[in-house]
Amino acid sequence: MEICYIWIQDYLGLWSQSDQDLDFNISVLFNKGLVKGDGTFICKATRNLRDLRIIELYNTHKDYVVELIAKEQAYKEDYIYSLYTQFPHIFHSREDVTRFLTGNYVALDELSMRPLAKLTRDISQEFGML
């Protein structure tokens, strides 16, 4: 399952305004080559979004998301690379820098290590930090 977000266009305006202008819209997307059979996967994914109230849950963390979006705008690939190369004694990988900048784990195998890690990964991926 891949999560896709629809956003308003003025991301940086959110930083100085109210995060109430931000709303999540999550859609289940799939690669037809990966999904076989009768679409059971899509039904389960859609049901999970509804039953677990993922959209409502994500909307309770709007302030956190706005901060992540601002960080993505401020910390472009060149900056991430410069931190990694200038501080090899602190950052052993690019993922270490990303975790430092986002304040959370973003690797798939580390998502259970800290609250909001999945949300952080989704937002970081959507806005290009990963």
PEZI-V758585 format. One record per helix or strand of 2 or more residues. SS is the DSSP state (2 for helix, 1 for strand). FROM is the first residue (numbers start at 1). LEN is the number of residues. If there is no record, write none. Layout:
BEGIN
ss=SS from=FROM len=LEN
ss=SS from=FROM len=LEN
END
This chain:
BEGIN
ss=1 from=2 len=3
ss=2 from=11 len=6
ss=2 from=19 len=3
ss=1 from=27 len=3
ss=2 from=40 len=12
ss=2 from=54 len=6
ss=2 from=62 len=13
ss=2 from=77 len=10
ss=2 from=94 len=9
ss=2 from=108 len=6
ss=2 from=117 len=10
END
